[in-house]
Amino acid sequence: MYRHVVPAFGVGLLMLIILVLSACGGEAQARKIPETSSLTKAKRIPAGSYVSDEFRPAMSFRLGEGWQTGPAADFSYGVFMEKYNSLTLSRFSGSSRPSYLEFLVVPKVYEVVNPYEADALPAPDSMVSWLQKNPYLDAGKPEPVTVGGAEGKQFDVVATRMPQEYSSGGYHSFNTYDERHCCTSYDEPCLPLFQISPGYGEQSTYELCKGYKVRFIVLDDVDHKTVTISVLAPTAEFGENWPKAQQVLDTVEWRGR
């Protein structure tokens, strides 16, 4: 009986070629998220693998169905969804209110000094401690978590107090411009937490509004930066939105690690 035998070095070479082609194919399938701005309506993002374009530290991740750029309501306009220190995704949560998954490298935080004024201060050394001690927040106990191999802390937060004279949208007493509205109306009270883009003509503010819950994940050292991940959704719908965000987080790879 004739029997063809493949030399051992041939098998090894064949496996090497397959691995190289697989790696190249996987890299080729990773795409950049479609560009959008405050003048562009929200767009659905096809499911698939993506890499960050501007956001640093650089990362890759996989999105399932239902994610899009900007707020989830069809009539809403989008946001500058990716900058060097922020990347924002949203999805429709079953109501008129959107839910968000955001990756942030926060340059400044807000300290509310009275019902109509807040000071923008440099980001603290410990974002976890700052959020835990914020008198306007009810923060849960931090639990250890790992995202893309980077270790950090995870905890839930809701706003228990709101500055009486502060409302989402437009120019207001905090001298910032809100590009990402989590509230259903411009006059709904919100608590400013982070200043996302100091120095830009249109500054972006991260706010926590009444009726919303956020799960923060703070990673203290990703390429020498603190990355704050926010999963924000209406409180009543958080349970159905968190698994969708977790699926994305489970696929995150920090490309500088």
C-alpha positions in Angstrom: 0.0 0.0 0.0 1.3 3.4 -1.0 1.5 5.9 1.9 2.5 9.5 1.5 4.5 10.8 4.5 4.9 14.6 5.0 8.3 15.4 6.6 8.1 16.9 10.1 9.7 20.2 9.0 7.0 20.4 6.3 4.2 20.2 8.8 5.8 22.8 11.0 6.2 25.1 8.0 2.6 24.6 7.0 1.4 25.4 10.5 3.5 28.6 10.6 2.0 29.7 7.3 -1.5 29.1 8.5 -0.9 31.1 11.7 0.6 34.0 9.8 -2.3 34.1 7.4 -4.8 33.9 10.3 -3.1 36.8 12.1 -3.0 38.9 9.0 -6.6 38.2 8.2 -7.7 39.0 11.8 -5.8 42.3 11.6 -7.3 43.2 8.2 -10.8 42.6 9.6 -10.4 45.2 12.4 -11.8 48.5 11.3 -11.9 52.1 12.6 -15.2 53.3 14.0 -17.0 55.6 11.5 -16.3 59.3 12.1 -19.1 61.4 13.5 -19.5 64.9 15.0 -22.1 67.1 16.8 -23.5 67.9 13.3 -23.9 64.3 12.3 -26.9 62.1 13.2 -26.2 58.9 15.1 -25.2 56.0 12.9 -25.4 52.3 13.4 -22.1 50.5 13.7 -21.9 47.1 12.0 -21.0 44.2 14.3 -17.3 43.3 14.0 -13.8 44.0 15.3 -12.6 47.6 15.7 -9.4 49.5 16.6 -9.2 52.9 18.2 -8.1 55.7 15.8 -7.5 58.7 18.0 -8.1 57.4 21.5 -5.0 56.6 23.5 -4.0 54.2 25.0 -4.7 52.3 21.8 -7.0 49.4 22.0 -9.0 46.9 19.9 -12.4 45.4 20.7 -15.4 43.7 19.2 -18.9 45.1 18.9 -22.1 43.1 18.7 -25.3 44.3 17.1 -27.1 47.4 18.3 -24.2 49.8 18.9 -24.0 53.2 17.3 -22.2 56.6 17.4 -23.8 59.3 19.4 -27.1 59.3 21.3 -29.5 56.4 20.5 -32.6 58.3 19.6 -33.0 58.6 15.8 -33.8 62.3 16.1 -30.8 63.1 18.2 -27.5 64.4 16.8 -24.3 62.6 17.6 -21.2 63.6 19.5 -17.5 63.8 18.7 -17.4 60.1 19.6 -13.7 59.6 19.5 -11.0 62.0 20.7 -7.5 61.4 22.0 -8.8 61.0 25.5 -12.4 59.7 25.0 -14.3 57.2 23.0 -18.1 57.0 23.2 -20.5 54.3 22.0 -24.3 54.2 22.6 -27.2 51.9 22.1 -31.0 52.1 22.2 -32.1 50.8 25.6 -35.8 50.3 24.9 -37.0 53.8 25.9 -36.3 57.3 24.6 -33.2 57.4 26.8 -29.9 56.2 25.4 -27.3 54.1 27.2 -23.5 54.6 26.9 -20.2 52.8 27.0 -17.4 55.3 27.3 -13.6 55.0 27.7 -12.1 58.1 29.3 -8.8 59.5 30.2 -10.1 62.3 32.4 -7.9 65.5 32.4 -10.1 67.5 34.9 -12.9 66.9 37.4 -15.6 69.2 38.8 -15.9 70.1 42.4 -19.3 71.7 43.0 -18.9 74.7 45.3 -22.5 75.9 45.4 -25.8 75.3 43.6 -24.8 77.2 40.5 -21.0 77.0 40.4 -18.2 74.4 40.1 -14.5 74.5 39.9 -12.6 72.4 37.3 -9.6 70.8 39.0 -6.8 68.5 37.7 -7.7 64.8 37.8 -6.9 63.3 41.2 -4.2 60.8 41.8 -6.9 58.2 42.7 -10.1 58.5 40.7 -11.7 55.7 42.8 -11.2 57.6 46.0 -12.5 60.9 44.4 -15.7 59.2 43.2 -16.2 57.3 46.4 -15.9 60.5 48.5 -18.0 62.8 46.3 -20.8 64.1 48.5 -23.2 64.2 45.6 -22.9 60.5 44.8 -24.0 57.2 46.4 -21.1 54.9 45.4 -21.0 51.1 46.0 -18.1 49.1 47.3 -15.2 48.9 44.9 -14.5 45.3 43.6 -11.4 44.0 41.8 -11.8 43.7 38.0 -9.6 43.1 35.0 -10.2 44.5 31.5 -7.8 43.5 28.7 -5.3 42.2 31.3 -5.3 45.6 33.1 -6.3 45.5 36.7 -8.6 48.0 38.4 -11.7 48.6 40.5 -15.4 48.4 39.6 -18.4 50.0 41.4 -21.9 51.4 40.8 -22.8 55.0 41.3 -26.0 57.0 41.3 -26.4 60.8 42.0 -28.2 61.5 45.3 -28.0 65.3 45.1 -28.1 67.7 42.1 -26.9 71.4 41.9 -30.2 73.3 41.8 -29.2 75.8 39.1 -27.4 73.3 36.8 -29.2 71.7 33.9 -28.0 69.7 30.9 -27.3 71.3 27.5 -26.3 74.6 26.1 -24.1 77.2 27.7 -24.6 77.4 31.5 -23.1 78.5 34.7 -20.3 75.9 34.6 -19.0 77.4 31.4 -18.8 74.2 29.5 -20.7 72.8 26.5 -22.5 69.5 26.8 -22.2 67.4 23.6 -23.5 64.2 25.1 -27.0 64.5 26.6 -28.1 61.7 28.9 -31.1 63.6 30.0 -34.5 63.7 28.2 -34.7 67.5 28.3 -32.3 70.5 28.4 -33.7 71.7 31.8 -33.4 68.4 33.6 -30.9 68.6 36.6 -27.6 66.8 36.1 -24.4 66.5 38.1 -21.2 67.5 36.3 -18.3 65.1 37.1 -15.6 65.3 34.4 -14.4 67.9 32.0 -13.5 65.8 29.0 -11.9 68.2 26.5 -10.4 71.3 28.2 -8.9 73.7 25.7 -11.3 72.9 22.8 -13.7 75.5 21.5 -16.6 73.3 22.4 -15.8 71.7 25.8 -17.4 68.4 26.6 -18.8 67.6 30.1 -19.5 64.1 31.5 -22.7 64.4 33.6 -24.7 62.0 35.7 -28.4 62.8 35.5 -31.4 61.9 37.7 -32.8 58.5 36.9 -29.5 57.1 35.6 -27.0 54.6 37.0 -23.4 54.2 36.1 -20.9 51.4 36.6 -17.4 52.8 36.7 -14.4 50.7 36.0 -11.1 52.5 36.9 -7.9 51.0 35.5 -5.0 52.8 37.2 -2.1 51.9 34.8 -2.8 51.3 31.1 0.3 52.5 29.3 1.0 54.8 32.2 -2.5 56.3 32.1 -5.6 56.0 34.3 -8.5 54.8 32.1 -12.0 55.4 33.5 -14.7 53.2 31.8 -18.3 54.2 32.2 -21.3 52.1 31.5 -24.3 54.5 31.8 -27.9 53.6 31.5 -31.4 54.5 32.9 -31.6 52.9 36.3 -34.6 50.8 35.5 -32.9 49.4 32.3 -29.3 49.0 33.6 -29.7 45.3 34.1 -30.5 44.7 30.4 -27.8 47.0 29.1 -24.8 45.9 31.3 -24.4 42.5 29.7 -24.2 44.1 26.2 -21.4 46.4 27.5 -19.7 43.6 29.3 -19.5 41.6 26.1 -17.5 44.4 24.5 -15.3 44.8 27.6 -14.5 41.1 27.5 -12.9 41.6 24.0 -10.8 44.6 24.8 -7.1 44.4 24.1 -4.7 47.2 25.0 -2.4 47.3 22.0 0.5 48.9 23.9 0.7 46.2 26.5 
